[in-house]
């Protein structure tokens, strides 16, 4: 359509030159007036005005309409791809064991999900789709220009050689700089996440100024890395522009010389039908517009190539997660875990998050159905890790964990975890209602089930006192509730699942003595026919356990009932209790 408009307007209306057979045919013009004449009459030139206008309007409508449809479709399909990629990435991250997450940064994972995944659709758009369009325009322009003059086409073709060299020269440095920029921004995201989570500690310590200063430093580091990469990308763009500009000046100079000489076009017989038999203003405009398209395409390809280095780094960070094989998978003949009937047993369990650094050493004990087992010991001795192994958040390096004599690795992961409830030490709650928080891990439970669970953990009364009762929205991190109230909601969330195995990690750390006594008494009644594990430091909690497992440095040093262990003349557990109470026993 561009060539048609140039020929009609420049050669026909402006230069009064006869049109080619192509235009006479498609517009239904009189050959006697528009083809078989030396020059067009004034009336014939006026008569070409409306076909030119119609062609311009038709081309504009087609281009605008087609472009809008393409934009709509591309936005929809690219967002769908990006959405699926993010979901798949989250699925992969959640599938990894604790050994992976022990060394991974939370902010880095967030940055990969929100920023790096966008590079997938960017790669599709800017590396696979748009380059083909630009290459098509370049090759198309090359063919058309060759019909006008092989010399001009040769200049356009040769210009691609220095552009290719520039691309190869800048690729590796750009990738290194873009990787540094992404890693520093990911680290900054982790730092921000830690600052928001620890806002209470920061304010209580009066460390706002120091934290702000540290953010300023880290932010500048990330900015410097990003700025350095963008400067290199712009240098590549400037060099590409200079290369194209020199070639363009040479080409236009040659085309202007042909026009001044009224030289014949190279493919005269072919171009005669379009009115470009000799070099004139119309021919010059048509040829240089095609060469301009070709040069612009080369520059665009080079710009995309530079951006592709950044996209490749982002894509690499995404695929480094997608290519991970989950450590915890179902065995080939895994079966659903049946109802608990006898016991849970740890047999010669050894485990370490990092090779060569063992956390648990030869752990052996059995928890019978209907019992409450307290896992106690100094901080960092492996108590929570032990329960994580029961959940198959990681697998033992040696030994096994059995339920009713069957290795838990013989059960499907889903059925095992559906048979275990856990109340975490972090007391994580969501900004939804109290009811939705309690029912979070039990979607099939009812409102009445949630109320009964709240009664077990002595939370019903304070929930009823809230403005909307169980329908009260907690807000972000439930900051309007006390620590003890938040802890009881987390306990209710675990209770409402009604599973045969219950793990309570420091379940009464934020409770007063009377509430603690009432909650544990209710849990003792509720736990009939179940196995309950308590991870705790509080002696008042330990005393209500049927069995105490004392861990130190990952090894079981004592096990038995609290009173029986204290009755021993000496021992590690007795020393532990003495240290906890601050006096001899």
C-alpha positions in Angstrom: 0.0 0.0 0.0 2.9 2.3 0.7 4.4 1.8 -2.8 0.9 2.3 -4.3 0.5 5.6 -2.5 4.0 6.8 -3.5 3.4 6.0 -7.2 -0.1 7.6 -7.3 0.9 10.8 -5.4 4.5 11.3 -6.5 4.6 9.9 -10.0 1.0 10.5 -11.0 -0.3 13.6 -9.3 2.9 15.5 -8.7 5.1 14.4 -11.7 2.3 13.9 -14.2 3.8 10.6 -15.3 1.6 7.8 -16.7 0.7 5.1 -14.4 1.6 1.4 -14.7 -0.8 -1.3 -15.9 -1.2 -2.5 -12.2 -3.0 0.7 -11.2 -5.1 1.0 -14.4 -6.3 -2.5 -13.6 -7.1 -2.3 -9.9 -8.7 1.2 -10.0 -10.5 0.6 -13.3 -8.9 3.7 -15.0 -9.1 4.5 -18.7 -5.8 3.3 -20.3 -6.1 6.0 -22.9 -5.9 8.8 -20.2 -3.6 7.2 -17.7 -1.4 4.6 -19.5 -0.9 5.3 -23.2 0.2 9.0 -22.8 3.5 10.8 -22.3 2.2 12.9 -19.5 -1.0 13.1 -17.5 -3.4 15.9 -18.1 -4.4 18.3 -15.4 -7.9 16.6 -15.2 -6.3 13.1 -15.0 -4.1 14.3 -12.1 -7.2 15.6 -10.4 -9.1 12.4 -11.0 -6.2 10.5 -9.2 -6.9 12.4 -6.0 -9.8 10.3 -4.8 -8.2 6.9 -5.5 -5.2 8.1 -3.5 -7.4 9.2 -0.6 -9.4 6.0 -0.7 -6.2 4.0 -0.7 -4.8 6.0 2.2 -8.0 5.7 4.3 -8.3 2.0 3.5 -4.7 1.3 4.4 -5.1 3.3 7.6 -8.2 1.5 8.7 -6.7 -1.9 7.9 -3.5 -1.1 9.7 -5.2 0.5 12.8 -7.8 -2.3 13.1 -5.3 -5.1 12.5 -2.9 -3.6 14.9 -5.5 -3.2 17.7 -6.6 -6.8 17.2 -3.0 -8.0 17.3 -2.3 -6.0 20.4 -5.4 -7.4 22.1 -4.6 -10.9 21.2 -0.9 -10.6 22.1 -1.7 -9.1 25.5 -4.2 -11.9 26.3 -1.9 -14.7 25.2 1.2 -13.3 26.8 -0.5 -12.7 30.1 -1.9 -16.3 30.0 1.6 -17.6 29.4 3.0 -15.5 32.2 0.3 -16.6 34.6 0.9 -20.3 33.9 4.6 -19.8 34.3 4.2 -18.1 37.6 1.9 -20.8 38.9 4.3 -23.5 37.7 7.2 -21.7 39.3 5.4 -21.4 42.7 4.5 -25.1 42.4 8.1 -26.0 41.9 9.2 -23.9 44.8 6.7 -25.4 47.1 7.7 -28.9 45.9 11.3 -28.4 47.1 12.4 -29.9 50.4 13.6 -28.0 53.5 17.2 -28.7 52.4 16.6 -26.4 49.4 14.8 -23.7 51.3 17.4 -23.7 54.1 19.9 -22.0 51.7 17.4 -20.1 49.5 16.4 -16.4 50.1 12.8 -15.6 50.3 13.2 -12.3 48.5 15.1 -14.0 45.7 12.1 -16.4 45.2 9.8 -13.4 45.2 11.9 -11.6 42.6 12.0 -14.7 40.4 8.2 -15.1 40.5 7.4 -11.4 39.8 10.3 -10.2 37.7 12.1 -13.0 36.1 9.0 -14.8 34.9 8.1 -11.7 32.8 11.2 -12.5 30.7 9.4 -15.6 29.3 6.8 -13.6 27.5 9.4 -10.9 26.7 11.6 -13.6 25.0 8.6 -14.8 23.0 7.7 -11.3 21.9 11.2 -9.8 21.4 13.3 -12.8 20.4 10.9 -15.0 18.5 8.1 -12.8 17.1 9.4 -9.3 16.5 12.8 -10.4 15.1 11.0 -12.4 12.5 8.9 -9.4 11.6 12.0 -7.2 11.3 13.9 -9.9 9.4 11.0 -10.1 7.0 11.0 -6.4 6.5 14.7 -6.4 6.0 14.7 -9.2 3.5 11.6 -7.7 1.8 13.3 -4.3 1.5 16.5 -6.0 0.2 14.5 -7.7 -2.6 12.6 -4.5 -3.6 15.8 -2.3 -3.5 17.6 -4.9 -5.6 14.9 -4.4 -8.2 15.7 -0.7 -8.2 19.5 -1.1 -8.0 21.8 -4.1 -7.0 24.4 -1.6 -5.7 21.9 -0.2 -3.2 20.9 -3.7 -2.1 24.6 -4.6 -1.7 25.1 -1.7 0.7 22.1 -2.7 2.7 23.3 -6.3 2.8 26.9 -5.5 3.8 25.7 -3.3 6.6 24.5 -6.4 8.4 28.2 -7.6 8.8 29.4 -4.9 11.3 26.1 -5.1 13.1 26.7 -8.9 13.6 30.1 -8.2 14.9 28.8 -5.6 17.4 26.2 -8.2 18.6 28.9 -10.8 19.2 31.2 -8.4 20.9 28.7 -7.1 23.4 26.8 -10.3 24.2 29.0 -11.7 26.9 29.7 -8.4 28.8 26.0 -7.5 28.7 24.9 -10.9 30.2 27.4 -10.5 33.0 26.2 -7.0 33.8 22.5 -8.0 33.6 23.1 -11.0 35.9 24.8 -8.7 38.5 21.9 -6.3 38.3 19.2 -9.0 38.8 21.1 -10.6 41.6 21.6 -7.3 43.5 17.9 -6.4 43.0 16.9 -9.9 44.2 19.1 -9.4 47.3 17.5 -5.9 47.9 14.1 -7.5 47.7 15.1 -10.0 50.4 16.4 -7.2 52.6 13.2 -5.2 52.2 11.1 -8.3 53.1 13.2 -8.9 56.2 12.8 -5.3 57.2 9.1 -5.3 56.9 8.8 -8.6 58.8 11.1 -7.3 61.6 9.5 -3.9 61.9 8.7 -4.4 65.6 12.3 -5.2 66.5 13.6 -2.3 64.4 11.3 0.2 66.1 11.8 -1.3 69.5 15.5 -1.0 69.1 15.4 2.5 67.7 17.3 1.3 64.7 15.2 3.1 62.0 18.0 5.5 61.0 20.5 2.7 60.7 18.1 0.6 58.7 17.3 3.5 56.4 21.0 4.2 55.8 21.6 0.5 55.1 18.7 0.5 52.6 20.1 3.6 50.9 23.5 1.8 50.4 21.9 -1.4 49.1 19.6 0.5 46.9 22.5 2.5 45.4 24.4 -0.8 44.8 21.4 -2.2 42.9 21.0 1.0 41.0 24.6 1.2 40.0 24.5 -2.4 38.7 21.4 -1.7 36.7 22.7 1.7 35.4 26.0 0.0 34.3 24.2 -2.6 32.3 21.9 0.1 30.7 24.9 2.2 29.8 26.5 -0.7 28.0 23.2 -1.4 26.2 23.0 2.3 25.1 26.6 2.2 23.8 25.7 -0.8 21.7 22.7 1.2 20.4 24.8 4.3 19.6 27.4 2.2 17.6 24.6 0.5 15.7 23.1 3.9 14.9 26.4 5.3 13.6 26.9 2.2 11.4 23.4 2.5 9.9 23.8 6.3 9.5 27.0 6.0 7.5 25.5 3.3 5.2 22.3 5.3 4.8 24.1 8.5 3.8 26.1 6.5 1.2 23.0 4.8 -0.2 21.0 8.1 -0.4 23.9 9.8 -2.2 24.0 7.0 -4.8 20.2 7.1 -5.2 20.3 10.9 -5.6 22.9 10.5 -8.4 20.7 8.0 -10.2 17.8 10.4 -9.9 19.7 13.3 -11.3 20.9 11.2 -14.3 17.3 9.9 -15.0 18.9 6.4 -14.9 16.8 3.4 -15.7 15.9 1.1 -12.9 17.5 -2.3 -12.8 14.3 -4.4 -13.2 12.8 -1.9 -15.6 10.3 -4.4 -17.2 9.1 -5.6 -13.8 8.8 -2.2 -12.3 7.1 -0.6 -15.3 3.8 -2.0 -14.2 4.2 0.1 -11.0 5.4 3.2 -12.7 9.1 3.0 -11.7 10.8 2.5 -15.1 13.3 5.3 -14.5 14.8 7.1 -11.5 12.8 10.1 -10.6 11.5 11.7 -7.4 8.9 8.9 -6.9 11.5 6.2 -7.6 13.9 7.9 -5.2 11.2 8.1 -2.5 10.1 4.5 -3.0 13.7 3.1 -3.0 14.9 5.1 0.0 11.8 4.3 2.0 12.5 0.6 1.5 16.1 1.0 2.4 15.1 3.0 5.4 12.9 0.2 6.5 15.7 -2.2 6.0 18.1 -0.1 8.1 15.5 0.5 10.8 15.0 -3.3 10.9 18.7 -3.9 11.4 18.8 -1.3 14.2 15.7 -2.9 15.8 17.2 -6.4 15.6 20.4 -5.1 17.3 18.3 -3.4 20.0 16.4 -6.6 20.6 19.6 -8.6 20.7 20.9 -6.3 23.4 17.7 -6.6 25.4 17.7 -10.4 24.8 20.8 -10.7 26.9 18.9 -9.4 29.9 15.9 -11.6 29.1 18.2 -14.6 28.8 19.5 -14.0 32.3 16.0 -13.7 33.7 14.9 -16.7 31.8 17.9 -18.7 33.1 17.0 -17.8 36.7 13.4 -19.0 36.1 14.5 -22.3 34.4 17.1 -22.9 37.2 14.1 -23.4 39.4 11.8 -25.1 36.9 14.6 -27.7 36.2 14.9 -28.6 39.8 13.7 -32.1 40.6 11.7 -32.2 43.9 13.5 -34.1 46.6 10.3 -35.4 48.1 8.2 -37.5 45.6 5.9 -40.5 45.9 7.5 -43.9 45.7 6.6 -45.9 42.6 4.1 -48.1 44.5 3.1 -45.5 47.1 -0.3 -46.1 48.8 -2.6 -43.8 50.9 -1.8 -43.8 54.6 -4.4 -45.8 56.5 -6.0 -44.7 59.8 -3.5 -44.7 62.7 -4.0 -47.8 65.0 -0.8 -48.3 67.0 2.2 -45.9 66.9 4.6 -43.6 65.2 8.2 -44.7 65.4 11.6 -43.0 64.7 14.2 -45.7 63.9 17.9 -44.8 63.8 17.2 -41.4 62.1 20.1 -39.3 60.8 19.6 -36.1 59.0 21.5 -32.9 57.9 20.5 -30.0 55.7 24.0 -29.7 54.3 26.3 -32.6 53.4 28.7 -33.2 56.2 26.7 -31.2 58.8 24.5 -33.7 60.6 21.6 -32.2 62.6 20.1 -35.4 64.0 22.1 -38.5 65.1 20.6 -42.0 65.5 17.3 -40.8 66.9 15.2 -43.7 68.2 11.8 -43.5 70.0 8.2 -44.6 69.6 5.0 -42.6 70.3 1.9 -44.7 71.0 -1.6 -43.8 70.0 -3.5 -41.9 72.6 -0.2 -40.4 74.0 1.3 -36.9 74.2 5.0 -36.9 73.5 7.0 -33.8 74.4 10.2 -33.1 72.3 12.4 -30.9 74.5 16.0 -29.7 74.5 18.2 -26.6 74.0 17.5 -24.2 71.1 18.9 -25.4 67.8 19.1 -29.0 68.8 16.8 -30.4 66.0 13.4 -30.5 67.6 11.5 -28.8 64.8 13.6 -30.7 62.2 12.5 -34.0 63.7 8.8 -33.1 63.2 9.6 -31.8 59.7 10.9 -35.3 58.8 7.6 -36.7 60.0 5.8 -34.4 57.6 8.2 -35.4 54.8 9.3 -31.9 54.3 12.6 -33.6 54.0 13.7 -37.3 54.2 16.2 -38.8 56.6 19.7 -39.4 55.3 19.7 -42.7 57.2 17.1 -44.7 59.1 13.3 -44.4 58.7 10.1 -43.1 60.3 7.2 -45.5 60.5 3.4 -45.3 61.1 2.0 -48.6 62.4 5.2 -50.3 61.2 5.2 -48.9 57.7 7.8 -46.5 56.4 6.2 -43.2 55.7 8.0 -43.1 52.3 5.7 -45.9 51.3 2.7 -43.6 51.6 1.7 -40.9 49.2 2.9 -37.5 50.3 -0.6 -36.0 50.1 -2.2 -38.7 52.2 0.6 -38.5 54.8 0.3 -34.7 55.2 -3.5 -34.9 55.2 -3.1 -37.2 58.2 -0.9 -34.7 60.2 -1.9 -31.3 61.5 0.7 -28.8 62.7 0.5 -25.6 64.7 3.6 -23.6 63.8 5.7 -21.5 66.2 5.4 -18.5 63.9 1.7 -18.1 64.5 1.1 -17.2 60.8 -2.4 -15.7 60.2 -3.9 -14.2 57.1 -5.9 -10.9 56.6 -9.2 -12.8 56.1 -11.9 -13.5 58.7 -11.3 -15.5 61.9 -13.5 -18.2 60.5 -11.5 -18.5 57.3 -8.2 -18.5 59.2 -9.4 -21.4 61.3 -10.8 -23.3 58.3 -7.8 -22.5 56.1 -6.3 -26.0 56.1 -9.7 -27.8 56.4 -11.9 -26.6 53.5 -14.5 -29.3 54.1 -15.0 -28.4 57.7 -18.1 -26.4 58.8 -18.6 -23.3 60.9 -19.6 -25.5 63.8 -16.4 -27.5 63.5 -14.4 -24.2 63.7 -16.4 -23.2 66.9 -15.7 -26.6 68.5 -12.0 -26.3 67.7 -12.0 -22.8 69.2 -13.6 -24.1 72.3 -10.8 -26.8 72.7 -8.1 -24.1 72.7 -10.1 -21.6 74.8 -10.5 -19.1 72.0 -14.3 -19.1 71.6 -15.0 -16.4 74.2 -12.5 -13.8 72.9 -13.6 -14.5 69.3 -17.3 -13.8 70.2 -16.2 -10.5 71.8 -14.7 -9.3 68.5 -16.9 -6.8 66.5 -18.2 -9.3 64.0 -17.3 -12.5 66.0 -16.1 -15.3 63.7 -16.6 -13.0 60.7 -14.2 -10.3 61.9 -11.4 -9.6 59.4 -8.0 -9.9 61.1 -6.1 -7.5 58.8 -2.5 -7.9 57.8 -0.6 -10.2 60.2 -3.5 -9.9 62.7 -1.7 -7.1 64.6 -4.9 -6.1 66.5 -4.8 -9.4 68.4 -2.5 -10.3 71.2 0.2 -12.9 70.8 -1.8 -15.3 73.0 -4.9 -14.8 70.9 -3.0 -15.4 67.7 -1.5 -18.5 69.1 -4.8 -20.0 70.0 -6.2 -19.3 66.5 -3.3 -21.2 65.0 -3.9 -24.1 67.5 -7.6 -24.1 66.5 -6.6 -24.3 62.8 -4.6 -27.5 63.6 -7.4 -29.0 65.8 -10.1 -28.4 63.2 -8.4 -30.7 60.7 -9.2 -33.7 63.1 -6.1 -35.7 62.0 -4.7 -38.8 63.7 -1.3 -37.0 64.3 -1.0 -33.6 65.7 2.2 -31.5 66.0 2.3 -28.5 68.3 5.4 -26.3 68.0 5.7 -24.2 71.3 1.9 -24.3 71.6 1.7 -22.3 74.9 4.7 -20.0 74.6 2.4 -16.9 74.5 -0.2 -18.1 77.0 -0.6 -17.3 80.7 -0.4 -20.1 83.2 -4.2 -20.6 83.7 -5.0 -20.5 79.9 -2.1 -22.9 79.3 -3.4 -25.3 81.8 -7.0 -25.2 80.4 -5.8 -25.6 76.8 -3.6 -28.6 77.5 -6.3 -30.2 79.6 -8.7 -29.9 76.7 -6.1 -31.2 74.2 -5.5 -34.2 76.5 -9.2 -35.1 76.3 -9.3 -34.3 72.5 -6.2 -36.5 71.8 -7.7 -39.8 72.6 -7.1 -42.1 69.7 -4.5 -39.8 68.3 -0.7 -39.2 68.5 0.2 -35.7 69.8 3.8 -34.3 69.7 4.7 -31.1 71.7 7.8 -29.1 70.9 8.3 -27.0 74.0 10.6 -25.5 76.6 8.0 -24.8 79.3 8.1 -27.2 82.2 4.4 -26.7 82.9 3.7 -28.1 79.4 6.3 -30.9 79.7 4.7 -32.2 83.0 1.4 -32.9 81.2 3.1 -35.1 78.5 3.0 -38.9 78.7 6.6 -39.2 77.3 9.5 -36.8 77.2 12.2 -37.0 74.5 15.2 -34.9 75.5 17.4 -33.9 72.6 20.8 -32.3 72.8 23.0 -31.6 69.7 20.7 -33.8 67.7 21.0 -36.9 69.9 18.4 -38.4 72.3 20.0 -38.3 75.7 16.9 -39.2 77.8 13.4 -40.4 77.3 10.6 -41.3 79.7 8.0 -39.6 81.9 9.0 -36.2 83.4 8.9 -37.4 87.0 10.8 -40.6 86.3 13.5 -38.7 84.5 13.8 -36.3 87.5 14.0 -39.2 89.9 17.4 -40.2 88.5 20.3 -39.2 90.6 21.9 -37.4 87.7 21.6 -37.0 84.0 21.3 -34.7 81.1 17.6 -34.1 81.4 17.9 -33.2 85.1 20.6 -30.7 84.3 18.3 -29.3 81.6 15.4 -28.8 84.0 17.8 -27.2 86.5 19.0 -24.7 83.9 15.4 -23.9 82.8 14.3 -23.2 86.4 17.5 -21.5 87.4 17.9 -23.7 90.4 18.7 -27.3 91.4 16.0 -29.8 91.4 
